[in-house]
Amino acid sequence: MSALAVAHPAVPRRRLRPVPDIHESPVTVTISISGQGAGRDRVVAALRDLVDAAGPAVEVTLADPGGSPALRLDPGARTAIRDGQPLELSRLEYDLLLFLARHPRQVFSRSQLLSQVWGHTHTTNRTVDVHVSRLRTKLADPEVVTTVYGLGYRLADDASVTVVER
């Protein structure tokens, strides 16, 4: 395993030492960051970059007591659980949320979402707006999916979404 470089605009570049593969049991890491402000945001951003670099074998839940409710998506079972309660999402609502969760901090235009989630672009961009609106309502949190005006949509930075990959 080679060393991994973590890059974030607010954090200096660092070289990380390789970590041996752990197959026998999961490793749980709990990090508590108190307070608010730029320092906390930089640490959280650096941790997200590290997790993104680790790939799909890593399951992460960022818990913020004052933030969004925790969402857990299991693509194998096609289930969505929010704070222990199952959510009734349509196929496209689920696929949209899963796609955004698998691509954190990336903005997607309506056309890109139609292509990637719907599988075609033979409908109007308004279709995406309607599904995002319904998804926000069912999640009871309009901030989970963020509108980037003039560009499209993305998953909110503080959205606590775990995708269970098997």
C-alpha positions in Angstrom: 0.0 0.0 0.0 1.4 3.4 -0.9 1.3 6.6 1.1 -1.8 8.7 0.7 -1.7 12.4 0.1 -4.7 14.4 1.6 -5.4 17.7 -0.1 -7.8 20.4 1.0 -7.5 24.1 0.3 -7.6 25.0 4.0 -5.2 22.2 5.2 -1.5 21.9 4.4 -0.5 18.8 2.3 0.6 15.8 4.4 1.9 12.4 3.7 0.2 9.6 5.6 1.9 6.4 6.5 0.3 3.2 5.1 -2.1 1.4 7.4 -2.2 -2.4 7.2 -5.4 -4.0 6.0 -7.8 -5.1 8.8 -10.1 -7.9 7.7 -11.0 -9.6 11.0 -13.0 -6.9 12.7 -14.1 -3.3 12.1 -12.2 -0.4 13.7 -14.3 2.3 15.3 -12.8 5.8 15.6 -14.6 8.4 17.6 -13.5 12.0 17.3 -15.2 14.7 19.3 -14.7 18.3 18.1 -16.2 20.9 20.4 -17.0 24.5 19.4 -17.8 26.1 16.1 -15.8 28.1 13.6 -13.2 27.7 10.9 -10.9 25.4 12.9 -13.7 22.8 13.4 -14.7 23.1 9.8 -11.1 22.5 8.6 -10.8 19.4 10.7 -14.2 18.0 9.5 -13.2 18.8 5.8 -9.8 17.0 6.3 -11.6 14.0 7.8 -14.0 13.8 4.9 -11.1 14.0 2.4 -9.4 11.1 4.2 -12.6 9.0 4.1 -13.1 9.8 0.5 -9.6 8.7 -0.3 -10.1 5.4 1.7 -12.7 4.3 -0.8 -16.0 2.3 -0.5 -14.7 -0.2 2.0 -15.0 2.4 4.7 -18.3 3.2 6.4 -18.5 6.5 8.1 -21.2 8.3 10.1 -20.6 11.9 11.0 -22.8 12.7 13.9 -23.6 16.3 14.8 -26.0 16.5 17.7 -27.3 19.8 16.4 -27.2 18.9 12.7 -29.3 16.8 10.3 -30.7 13.4 11.4 -28.5 10.4 10.6 -29.5 8.6 7.3 -28.4 5.1 6.6 -28.7 3.7 3.0 -28.4 0.0 2.2 -28.2 -0.4 -1.5 -28.4 -4.2 -1.3 -31.7 -4.1 0.5 -32.7 -0.8 -1.0 -33.6 0.6 2.4 -33.3 4.1 3.8 -33.3 4.4 7.6 -33.4 7.8 9.4 -32.8 7.7 13.1 -33.9 4.1 13.3 -37.1 4.6 11.3 -37.6 3.3 7.7 -38.3 5.9 5.0 -40.7 5.3 2.2 -38.9 6.6 -0.8 -39.8 6.0 -4.4 -37.3 4.2 -6.6 -36.1 7.5 -8.1 -36.0 9.4 -4.8 -33.9 6.6 -3.4 -31.6 6.5 -6.4 -31.2 10.2 -6.3 -30.2 10.3 -2.6 -27.9 7.3 -3.1 -26.2 8.9 -6.1 -25.6 12.2 -4.1 -24.4 10.3 -1.0 -21.9 8.4 -3.1 -20.6 11.7 -4.6 -20.3 14.1 -1.6 -19.3 17.7 -2.1 -19.9 17.4 -5.9 -22.4 19.6 -7.7 -24.5 18.0 -10.5 -26.5 19.8 -13.1 -30.1 18.7 -13.7 -29.0 17.2 -17.0 -26.2 15.2 -15.3 -28.7 13.9 -12.7 -31.1 12.9 -15.5 -28.4 11.0 -17.2 -26.9 9.4 -14.1 -30.0 8.7 -12.0 -32.8 8.5 -14.5 -30.6 6.9 -17.2 -31.8 9.2 -20.0 -32.3 12.9 -20.7 -35.6 12.6 -22.6 -37.5 14.5 -20.0 -37.5 18.1 -18.7 -35.1 19.4 -16.1 -38.2 20.2 -14.0 -38.5 16.5 -13.3 -35.3 16.7 -11.1 -36.7 19.7 -9.2 -39.9 17.8 -8.4 -38.1 14.7 -7.2 -35.6 16.8 -5.1 -38.6 18.6 -3.5 -40.4 15.3 -2.7 -37.2 13.9 -1.3 -36.6 16.9 1.0 -40.2 16.5 2.3 -39.9 12.8 3.0 -36.5 13.4 4.8 -38.2 16.2 6.8 -35.0 18.2 6.3 -34.9 20.6 3.3 -31.1 21.1 3.9 -30.0 17.6 3.1 -30.0 18.3 -0.6 -28.5 21.7 -1.3 -29.4 23.8 -4.3 -26.4 25.4 -5.9 -28.1 28.3 -7.7 -27.4 28.4 -11.4 -25.7 25.0 -11.3 -27.7 22.2 -9.8 -27.8 20.1 -6.6 -25.4 18.4 -4.2 -25.5 16.7 -0.8 -25.1 19.2 2.0 -21.7 19.2 3.7 -23.2 18.5 7.1 -25.5 15.8 5.9 -25.0 12.7 8.0 -25.5 9.9 5.4 -24.0 6.4 5.7 -24.0 4.1 2.6 -23.6 0.5 3.6 -21.5 -1.3 1.0 -21.1 -5.0 1.2 
